[in-house]
């Protein structure tokens, strides 16, 4: 397989249950990557690389795998729960895909408002700012972003970090690891597999949240962790144009539908539409895809369906009818177990850094 073809097919090959033959040449690089990851974590644990504690607790919502797994809906769920209990949360994020995420210094910190340009701040932070109702700051250096946020909003008393499980410069009180139903794939580190860190890293997280039913179980110490199932619930579509219009799936049945999704696993969105009884032509795109007008050049009279994450980037490119399906996370409590939010609160009150 040519190098360019392999690069395009890596995500699909990663999530095969056995290491694909085409990935075997990458194993030495995965071993080297694992050594570097382990050395970096050891340097932070020994204090040779400095980490920083904020004056407020920090909850990190991250993952071990590359790409999206459902962190953004979980962050929104967590922020809503915190606000309902009287906390004053705020969100920090890297701002992946925005211009503020570029450059080697990593010193640029930006506040995110609902009218921001997603090309500058990133698609997920803009969605978080529009949906959460709390301050959102982005920066490659999450410590600098959090400090700038607290300086601008001193009333905030808890920080939720969207991603950042591997950003050890920022000390944290709680870590949540999110997986989607693809699980850990072949279980190998990058670039032969999808893992950013080895699976034993999960031994230090508070809980694992599964976005959908897992196709495989976690092994070793991770099996003993509290594990929660998350469902993304969405029934009603809203107009992508921003007009105060909405409709249900019944209004879309029998029409010429084109569904697009540029998320970590586009099939999640397509399965959700299928569950709503819709027939459509699916158009999957890479995560954080930068849409162009040609990507949405469908036949005249076609109706476009998209995720909220895609809508912040490409709603203005649609010339015809387009609808967005907002979703909210629902976290199930295991039978006889403790609710995820109560587990988080217990750890927060202890303020024991992960």
C-alpha positions as CSV (number, residue, x, y, z in Angstrom):
1,X,0.0,0.0,0.0
2,X,1.4,3.4,-1.0
3,X,2.2,5.9,1.8
4,X,-0.5,8.3,0.8
5,X,-3.1,5.5,0.6
6,X,-2.1,4.1,4.0
7,X,-2.4,7.6,5.6
8,X,-6.0,7.9,4.3
9,X,-7.0,4.4,5.4
10,X,-5.3,4.4,8.8
11,X,-8.4,5.1,10.9
12,X,-10.3,2.2,9.3
13,X,-7.3,-0.2,9.7
14,X,-6.7,0.9,13.3
15,X,-10.2,-0.3,14.4
16,X,-9.8,-3.8,13.0
17,X,-9.6,-6.1,16.0
18,X,-6.2,-7.6,14.8
19,X,-3.2,-5.7,13.6
20,X,-3.6,-5.4,9.9
21,X,-0.7,-6.7,7.9
22,X,-0.3,-3.3,6.2
23,X,0.4,-1.7,9.6
24,X,3.2,-4.1,10.6
25,X,6.0,-1.8,9.2
26,X,4.8,0.9,11.6
27,X,5.4,-1.2,14.8
28,X,8.9,0.2,15.4
29,X,7.5,3.7,15.3
30,X,4.8,2.7,17.8
31,X,7.4,1.3,20.2
32,X,9.4,4.5,19.9
33,X,6.3,6.6,20.4
34,X,5.4,4.5,23.5
35,X,8.9,5.1,25.0
36,X,8.6,8.8,24.4
37,X,5.2,8.9,26.0
38,X,6.3,7.0,29.0
39,X,9.4,9.1,29.4
40,X,7.4,12.3,29.3
41,X,4.9,11.1,31.9
42,X,7.8,10.0,34.1
43,X,9.4,13.5,33.9
44,X,6.2,15.1,35.0
45,X,5.7,12.6,37.9
46,X,9.2,13.3,39.1
47,X,8.8,17.0,38.8
48,X,11.6,17.4,36.2
49,X,8.9,18.9,33.9
50,X,6.7,21.3,35.8
51,X,3.0,21.0,36.2
52,X,0.7,23.8,37.5
53,X,-2.2,23.8,40.0
54,X,-5.0,26.3,39.5
55,X,-6.8,27.9,42.5
56,X,-10.0,26.0,41.4
57,X,-10.6,22.3,40.7
58,X,-10.1,21.0,37.2
59,X,-12.1,18.3,35.5
60,X,-10.5,16.8,32.4
61,X,-12.8,15.1,29.8
62,X,-10.4,13.3,27.4
63,X,-9.7,10.1,25.6
64,X,-6.8,7.7,24.8
65,X,-7.7,7.4,21.2
66,X,-7.1,9.8,18.3
67,X,-10.1,11.6,17.0
68,X,-13.6,12.4,18.4
69,X,-15.3,10.0,20.7
70,X,-18.1,12.1,22.1
71,X,-16.3,14.4,24.6
72,X,-18.2,17.6,23.6
73,X,-21.7,16.3,24.5
74,X,-20.2,15.0,27.8
75,X,-18.7,18.4,28.6
76,X,-22.0,20.1,28.0
77,X,-23.8,17.5,30.2
78,X,-21.2,18.1,32.9
79,X,-21.4,21.8,32.8
80,X,-25.2,21.7,33.0
81,X,-25.0,19.4,36.0
82,X,-22.5,21.6,37.8
83,X,-24.6,24.7,37.2
84,X,-27.7,23.0,38.5
85,X,-25.8,22.2,41.8
86,X,-24.7,25.8,42.2
87,X,-21.2,25.6,40.8
88,X,-19.9,28.3,38.4
89,X,-18.1,26.3,35.7
90,X,-16.0,27.5,32.8
91,X,-14.4,25.6,29.9
92,X,-10.9,25.5,28.4
93,X,-10.0,23.8,25.2
94,X,-7.1,23.6,22.8
95,X,-9.1,25.1,19.9
96,X,-8.0,22.4,17.6
97,X,-8.4,23.3,13.9
98,X,-8.6,27.1,14.6
99,X,-5.9,29.6,13.7
100,X,-5.2,30.1,17.4
101,X,-4.0,26.5,17.6
102,X,-1.2,27.1,15.1
103,X,2.4,28.1,15.7
104,X,5.1,26.7,17.8
105,X,4.9,29.0,20.8
106,X,1.5,28.0,21.9
107,X,1.1,31.3,23.7
108,X,-2.0,32.6,22.0
109,X,-5.1,32.5,24.2
110,X,-8.5,33.5,22.9
111,X,-11.9,33.9,24.5
112,X,-14.7,32.3,22.6
113,X,-18.1,34.0,22.1
114,X,-21.1,32.8,20.2
115,X,-20.3,35.0,17.3
116,X,-16.7,34.0,17.0
117,X,-15.2,32.6,13.7
118,X,-14.7,28.9,14.0
119,X,-11.7,29.2,11.6
120,X,-10.0,31.1,14.4
121,X,-11.2,29.4,17.6
122,X,-12.1,25.9,16.4
123,X,-15.4,24.2,15.7
124,X,-15.9,22.4,19.0
125,X,-15.1,25.4,21.3
126,X,-17.5,27.5,19.2
127,X,-20.2,24.9,19.7
128,X,-19.4,24.8,23.4
129,X,-19.7,28.6,23.7
130,X,-23.0,28.6,21.9
131,X,-24.5,25.7,23.9
132,X,-23.0,25.9,27.4
133,X,-23.8,29.5,28.5
134,X,-20.4,29.6,30.4
135,X,-17.1,31.3,29.6
136,X,-14.9,29.4,27.1
137,X,-11.2,30.1,26.4
138,X,-8.9,28.3,24.0
139,X,-5.2,27.9,23.8
140,X,-2.6,25.3,23.1
141,X,-1.3,25.9,26.6
142,X,-4.3,25.0,28.7
143,X,-2.6,26.4,31.8
144,X,-2.3,29.9,30.2
145,X,-5.9,29.6,28.8
146,X,-7.3,28.7,32.3
147,X,-5.4,31.5,34.0
148,X,-6.6,34.0,31.4
149,X,-10.2,32.8,31.9
150,X,-10.0,33.1,35.7
151,X,-8.6,36.5,35.4
152,X,-11.5,37.6,33.2
153,X,-14.1,35.6,35.1
154,X,-13.0,35.4,38.8
155,X,-16.5,34.2,39.7
156,X,-15.8,30.8,38.1
157,X,-15.0,28.1,40.7
158,X,-14.4,25.0,38.5
159,X,-12.7,24.4,35.2
160,X,-13.8,21.8,32.7
161,X,-11.1,20.9,30.2
162,X,-12.4,19.7,26.9
163,X,-9.7,17.1,25.9
164,X,-6.3,17.5,27.6
165,X,-5.9,14.1,29.2
166,X,-2.3,14.2,28.0
167,X,-1.7,17.8,28.8
168,X,0.2,17.2,32.0
169,X,1.2,20.8,32.6
170,X,-2.3,21.3,33.9
171,X,-2.9,19.5,37.2
172,X,-6.4,18.1,37.6
173,X,-8.8,16.9,40.3
174,X,-10.8,14.5,38.1
175,X,-10.2,12.7,34.8
176,X,-12.9,11.1,32.7
177,X,-11.9,8.9,29.7
178,X,-14.4,8.7,26.8
179,X,-14.5,5.9,24.3
180,X,-17.0,5.4,21.5
181,X,-18.2,1.9,20.5
182,X,-15.1,1.4,18.4
183,X,-13.2,0.9,21.7
184,X,-9.4,0.8,21.6
185,X,-9.2,-0.8,18.1
186,X,-6.2,-3.0,17.7
187,X,-4.8,-1.8,21.0
188,X,-1.6,-0.4,19.6
189,X,-0.1,3.0,20.0
190,X,0.3,5.5,17.2
191,X,1.0,5.2,14.3
192,X,0.2,1.4,14.1
193,X,-2.9,1.9,16.3
194,X,-5.3,4.7,17.5
195,X,-3.9,5.0,21.1
196,X,-2.2,8.1,22.3
197,X,-1.1,6.4,25.5
198,X,-1.0,2.7,26.7
199,X,-4.1,1.3,28.3
200,X,-2.6,1.1,31.8
201,X,-2.9,4.9,31.8
202,X,-6.6,4.4,32.6
203,X,-5.7,3.2,36.1
204,X,-5.5,6.9,37.1
205,X,-8.8,8.1,35.7
206,X,-12.0,8.4,37.8
207,X,-14.3,6.7,35.3
208,X,-14.7,5.5,31.7
209,X,-17.7,6.8,29.7
210,X,-18.8,4.8,26.7
211,X,-20.5,6.7,23.9
212,X,-22.7,3.9,22.7
213,X,-22.5,0.2,23.4
214,X,-18.8,-0.9,23.4
215,X,-17.8,-3.6,20.9
216,X,-15.0,-4.8,23.2
217,X,-14.2,-4.7,26.9
218,X,-11.3,-3.0,28.5
219,X,-8.6,-5.2,29.8
220,X,-6.5,-5.3,32.9
221,X,-6.9,-2.7,35.7
222,X,-9.2,-0.6,33.6
223,X,-11.9,-3.3,33.9
224,X,-12.2,-2.4,37.6
225,X,-13.0,1.2,36.9
226,X,-16.5,2.6,37.2
227,X,-17.9,2.5,33.6
228,X,-20.9,4.4,32.3
229,X,-22.9,4.3,29.1
230,X,-23.7,7.5,27.4
231,X,-26.5,8.0,24.9
232,X,-26.9,11.0,22.6
233,X,-30.5,12.0,22.4
234,X,-31.9,14.1,19.6
235,X,-35.4,14.1,18.1
236,X,-36.0,17.5,16.7
237,X,-34.2,19.4,13.9
238,X,-33.5,23.1,13.8
239,X,-32.9,25.3,10.8
240,X,-29.2,25.6,9.9
241,X,-29.8,29.1,8.8
242,X,-30.4,30.2,12.4
243,X,-34.0,31.0,11.8
244,X,-36.3,30.1,14.7
245,X,-37.7,27.0,12.8
246,X,-37.8,23.4,13.7
247,X,-39.2,20.1,12.5
248,X,-39.4,16.5,13.4
249,X,-38.3,13.5,11.4
250,X,-41.8,12.9,10.1
251,X,-41.6,16.2,8.1
252,X,-38.4,14.9,6.3
253,X,-39.5,11.4,5.4
254,X,-39.9,10.8,1.7
255,X,-37.7,13.8,0.7
256,X,-34.4,13.7,-1.0
257,X,-32.0,13.9,1.9
258,X,-28.2,14.2,2.0
259,X,-26.6,13.8,5.4
260,X,-23.0,15.0,6.1
261,X,-20.8,14.4,9.1
262,X,-17.3,15.5,9.8
263,X,-16.9,14.0,13.3
264,X,-14.7,11.3,14.8
265,X,-17.0,8.5,13.7
266,X,-19.5,9.8,11.1
267,X,-21.4,6.5,11.2
268,X,-22.7,7.5,14.7
269,X,-24.7,10.4,13.1
270,X,-25.9,8.3,10.3
271,X,-27.1,5.5,12.6
272,X,-29.0,8.2,14.6
273,X,-30.8,9.4,11.5
274,X,-31.6,5.8,10.5
275,X,-33.1,5.2,14.0
276,X,-35.3,8.2,13.3
277,X,-36.7,6.4,10.3
278,X,-35.0,8.5,7.6
279,X,-33.6,7.4,4.2
280,X,-30.7,9.5,3.0
281,X,-27.4,9.6,1.1
282,X,-24.5,9.6,3.6
283,X,-21.5,11.9,3.1
284,X,-18.8,11.1,5.7
285,X,-15.9,13.6,6.1
286,X,-12.8,13.6,8.3
287,X,-13.0,15.0,11.8
288,X,-12.6,18.8,11.8
289,X,-13.0,18.9,8.1
290,X,-12.8,22.4,6.5
291,X,-15.8,22.5,4.3
292,X,-15.9,24.1,0.9
293,X,-18.9,24.9,-1.2
294,X,-18.2,21.9,-3.5
295,X,-18.7,19.6,-0.5
296,X,-22.3,20.7,-0.3
297,X,-23.1,20.9,-4.0
298,X,-26.0,18.5,-4.1
299,X,-28.8,18.3,-6.6
300,X,-31.4,21.1,-6.7
301,X,-34.2,20.5,-4.2
302,X,-32.1,18.3,-1.9
303,X,-32.3,18.7,1.8
304,X,-29.1,18.7,3.8
305,X,-28.9,17.2,7.4
306,X,-25.9,17.8,9.6
307,X,-24.5,17.7,13.1
308,X,-24.2,20.8,15.2
309,X,-20.4,20.6,15.0
310,X,-20.6,20.7,11.2
311,X,-23.2,23.5,11.2
312,X,-20.8,26.0,12.9
313,X,-18.5,25.6,9.9
314,X,-20.7,25.0,6.9
315,X,-24.2,26.3,7.5
316,X,-23.3,29.5,5.5
317,X,-22.2,27.3,2.5
318,X,-25.7,25.7,2.1
319,X,-27.8,27.4,-0.5
320,X,-30.9,25.3,-0.1
321,X,-32.8,23.8,2.8
322,X,-30.6,22.5,5.6
323,X,-31.4,21.1,9.1
324,X,-29.3,20.5,12.2
325,X,-29.9,17.8,14.7
326,X,-28.9,19.0,18.2
327,X,-28.2,16.2,20.7
328,X,-27.8,16.0,24.5
329,X,-26.0,13.4,26.5
330,X,-27.9,11.0,28.7
331,X,-25.7,9.1,31.2
332,X,-27.1,5.8,32.5
333,X,-26.3,4.6,36.0
334,X,-25.3,0.9,36.3
335,X,-27.8,-1.2,38.3
336,X,-26.9,-0.9,41.9
337,X,-24.1,1.6,41.1
338,X,-23.6,5.2,41.8
339,X,-24.4,8.0,39.4
340,X,-21.5,9.5,37.4
341,X,-22.1,13.0,38.6
342,X,-22.2,12.0,42.3
343,X,-19.0,10.1,41.8
344,X,-17.4,13.3,40.3
345,X,-18.7,15.4,43.2
346,X,-17.2,13.1,45.8
347,X,-13.8,13.3,44.1
348,X,-14.1,17.1,43.8
349,X,-14.8,17.5,47.5
350,X,-11.7,15.5,48.1
351,X,-9.6,17.7,45.7
352,X,-7.1,14.9,45.2
353,X,-5.2,15.6,41.9
354,X,-5.2,12.7,39.4
